Amino acid sequence: MKKITALKIIFMAAFLAASYAQELPPSFASKWEDVEKLGLQQGKIVIRNIQKCKNISIQRGLNPCADKVIDVAEKINANYLAEIIYKMPKAGNEDIMEQAVAIFEDINLYKEIIYSDEKKGFNRNLFPLVEQIYRNDRPGYIQIGSHLKMDMLSAYDSELEIEWGADGFFFHQKNTTPLMWRSFKAVKEENMVAGICCFEWNGDWYVYALGGLRAPRIPFVIAEIERQFIGRIEDFTVFYIRRFRIKR
């Protein structure tokens, strides 16, 4: 009897894993752990520390906006890289594109993002300084230049672009001036990037994001840089995903 029960459990686990794989884009299903697939189906935000571009789980050709997100990370050959994915039903949420534009064009929202460092036990504003320098609008496109500062790093200039249309929504941000840590150039210009897209697949909306950094991988500080960078990318992306008004 125990053997039969064990076999049933194994069979059901395999069946559920196969079901999750069929319902997700094949590129996700081929590389993800079962717990990640289940989490996405349950409405959780899945965050993966993938470190390098070769570990990106989404494949080219799934959606043009998703391809642009891949381009953002590959252009700098990111060596610190996080992947964030969220799924929501399209039914009842047909206005997601409009919501995305309204959320991401508001540079003042940066002031509300909180960075949580559990190891050091503090919560603080991710961007204590936020200034808009310029803004250019045209149909289906917005460009915003800003002056920002993050904790422990020097102030820097940033440029973000927003595009939307029939293929979906695309957001791209990069630093246009270096980030300094004390007298050390921690990140060169255009080497800290974020790409976020929203697209429809098989009756669902997917939010897919890559946050990447090209910076020295110094052996005795790699773990700390990864921890802090991934934490900031996580808090940044989760903040924006939670701004969506989702009906389930």
N, C-alpha and C positions, 0 to 999 in steps of 0.2 A: 504493500500500500504506500509506504514512504517513497519507494522508487517511482511509482506512478505519479504521486504528487509532485515530486521533484521534476519529473519529465514534463508535467503539465506547466509548471512554472517556467521552465526553460523555453518550452514551446510558445507560451504566451508572451514572454519577453522578446523572443525572436520575431513574433508576429507584430507586436507593437513597434519594434524598431523598424521593421520593413514598412509599416504603415506610415510612420513619421517620414521615412526616406522618400516615399512616393508623394507625399503632400508638400514637400519642400523642394525648392529649386535643386536640381541634381548636383550642382556644384557644391552647395552646402552639404548635402547628404553624403557626399563621397569622402569628406574630410572630418566631419564633426563626430564628437562623442555622442552616445545615445542621450546622456543627461543634457547636453546642449540642445539637441533636437527637441527633447521633451520640454525643456524650459521655454524655448521659442513658441511652441504650440500652446503653452499655458499662459502666454502673454507676458513673459519675462523678457527683460533686456539682456541679451547674451553679449558678454564682453570677453574677448580672447586676446591674450598677450602673445602675438605671433612673431614679434621681433624683426623679421625680415620679409621682404616682398614675396619671396618664393613660397611663403606659407599662407598667402592670401587664399581664402577658400572659395571665393566667388570666381567664376570663369568668365572670360570675355565673351561677348555676344549675347548675354542674357538680357541686357538693356543698355542703350547708349549712355544714359546717365551713370549707371554703375561702371561702365568702361572709363568714363572720365574720372571717377573716384580712384580707380586703379592707376590711371595715368598720374594723378597727383602724387601718389606714394612712389611710383616707379621713377618718376622724373628726378627725384632727389636720391634714389636708391636708399630709402630709409633703412636705418639699422636699429632704430627703436620704433616699434610699430604696434598699434592696437587696432583691433577689428571689433566693431559694435554692430549688432543686428537686432532689429525689432520688427515684429509682424503684427498687423492689425487687419480686421475684415474691411473689405471695400464697401460692402452693403451697409448703408447708414452713415458712411464716412466719405461720401463722394466729394466733399469739399476739402480734402486733405491738401491738395495743391495750394489752394488759397490760404489755408492755415499756415502752411510751411513758409510761404512768402511773407505773410504778416509777422510770423515769429522771427525769422532770421534777418529781416531787414531792420529790425529795431535794435540798433547798436546799444541802446541804453539798458537792454536786458543783461548785458555783460556785467553790469554793476550788481546784479542780484545773484550771480553764480557763487556758490560757496564751495570752497575746497576743504575736504576733510582729510586730515592726516591722522589716521588711527594710531600709527606707531608712536608719533610724538604727542598725540592727544590734544589736538586743537582743530578748530573750525575757523576759517577766515575767508574773506572775499578773495576769489581767484584773481580778480582784476581790481585792485584798489584804485587804479587810475584808468579812466576811459574817456577819451576825447575823440569826437568825430572831426576829421580834417576836411574831407570833401565827400560829395556824393554825386553820382551820375546815373540818371535813369533813362531807359528807353524801353519800348515794348518787349516784354519777356526777359529783361536784363536789368540788374542793378549792380553798381560798383560803389564800394564805400572804402575810403581811406581813414585810418584811425591811428591814434597814439595811445598805446597801452602799457601797462606795467603789471608784472606778476611778482608775487612774493619771492624774495631772495635774488631776483634778477633785475637788470637795468630796464628802464623804459625803452620801448622800441616802437617802430612804425609798422603798421600792418595793412594789408589790402584784402578785402573780401569781395567775391563775386557771387551773384545769385542768378541762375537761369531757370526758366521753366517753360514748358510747352507740352506738346503731345506725347513726348517720350517720358516725361516726369519732371522732377525737381532736382536741381544740382546746386550745391553750395561749396565754395572753395575759399580757403583762407591761407595766407602765407605771410611770414614776416618779411618786410622789405628793408629792414636795417638789422644789424647784428644784435644778439642778446649777450650782455656781459654779466659775468659773475665775478665781482670785485674787479680785478684788472685783467681777467682771463676771458677771451672770446669763447663763450660757451656754445653759441650757435651762430653760424654764418648767415648772412642775408639769404632769404628764400629757402632755408633748410629746416624750417619748422612749419608743417602744413597740416591742414585738416580738410578732408573731402567728405561730404555728406550728400546722399541722394535719397529720393523717395520715388518708388516706381511700382507699377501694378504687375502682378504675376499670378495667374491661375485663380483670379477672384479675390486676391488679398493685396494689401499694400505692404511694401517692405521698406523700412528705413535701413540703409546700409551706410556705414561710415568707416573711414580709415583715418587715424591720427598718427602722423609720422614725424620723425626727427632724424636728421643726419648730424651726428655728433661723435666725438671721440669715444671709443669703448675702452676706457682705462680700467684695467683689471680690478683694482681695489675699490672702484666706485661704480662699476657697471650696475650692480644690484640696486644701489641707492638711486641712481639716475632713473633706472627702469621703474622702480617703485613710485618715485615722485611724478615722473612723466605720465605713466599709465594712469595713476590716480587722478591727475589733472584732466587728461583726455576723457576718462570715465565720468568725472563730475561735470565736465563741459557738455558732453553728448547726452548724458542722462537728463541733465537740466532741460535741454531743448526738447527731447522726446516727451518728457512729462508736461511740456506746455501744450501738446496736442490735446484737443478735446475728442476723446475716442468713445464711440458707442459700440458695445459688444452684445 
